[in-house]
Amino acid sequence: MDNALDALYAAAADGGAASRIRPGARGERSAGLQASAPNVARWLGDIREFFPSSVVQVMQRDAVDRLNLRQLLLEPELLGAVEPDVHLVGTLLSLNRLMPEETKQTARQVVRTVVDDLERRLAQGFRAAVTGALNRAARTNRPQPRDIDWNRTIRANLRHYQPEYRTVVPERLVGYARAANTVKRDVVLAIDQSGSMAASVVYASLFGAVLASMKTLRTSLVVFDTEVVDLTPVLADPVEVLFGTQLGGGTDINRAVAYCQSLIGRPADTIFILISDLYEGGVRDELMRRMAEMTAAGVQCIALLALSDEGAPSFDQRNAAALAELGVPAFACTPDRFGPLMAAAIERRDLAPYAAADRAG
């Protein structure tokens, strides 16, 4: 364990470049790690043996960031030894255009592993929150199990409480009615694909795919830097969405918002979510004018400064304040809070508590 830590952090503390990462044999002190795939793969194997997965992910991230090992991730042998996580996916996507063909298949497998894990952990709760919000207004006494409103059902059956069993026997179920063929809301996601937004791109792609699977929503997904790319046609597969992005580069938020504005045909029934740190490289005054126009037309606009597990992000505070003055809340959101946020937006509830919770955090 000591050698594995020294191989990374001693070299980094010395200002060592990747060429100094060289793990020695076990029980033997080492000056660092040598920048070759076999040695780095051996080190990756060691840390996976000695440390829990959460620590391994941090050490991998530090090795890539501090010792500039990105180039080595283009080798499929090394990718096979890496512990997949959201940050690794971001790094791989930033290298997407540089990858040789033999590496791309391995990279896709790594990305698929991460996306499948996120979907397993997050999609069910997210889908339940959004579906419940969509069906909140209509009630039925013959709901499907997943549509039961348990609070109302319990209240309606309190007279059937059984003290000996300490439970309520529900003779009448109350639930949400479905209108499967009616599109109730349009959702437009605009995702900043600058390098600092990598984790947000991963999570937004996953949630965008879940939203697209709901027939009562019409979902569009757009990614942008200085160019704008509409990835709605591949929205069913978040991995395809991710490999359609190109992390890095400049940012023209105004241009992206202009394109998204052209997609909006039902302003009063549209939720527009801009996921960006708001560092604008385009025309700021036009950006604010467009956001004001959409808000005045009835579009529910939200600016997410980040959609990630990290704490408070770096963002343009002046632009965030200007959006807030227009009635557009600007705040960061963790993935587990995105479902309740979407539910609140669909029901047109006040989103100020979400912004306040972010400031308190």
Secondary structure by P-SEA (a helix, b strand, c coil): caaaaaacaaaaaaccccccccccccccccccccccaaaaaaaaaaaaacccaaaaaaaaaaaaaccccccccccaaaaaaccccaaaaaaaaaacccccaaaaaaaaaaaaaaaaaaaaccaaaaaaaaaaaaacccccccccccccaaaaaaaacccccccccccccccbbbbbbbccccccbbbbbbbbccccaaaaaaaaaaaaaaaaaccccbbbbbbbcccccccccccccaaaaaaaccccccccaaaaaaaaaaaccccccbbbbbbccccccccaaaaaaaaaaaaaaccbbbbbccccccccccccaaaaaaaaaaccccccccccaaaaaaaaaaacccaaaaaaaaaac
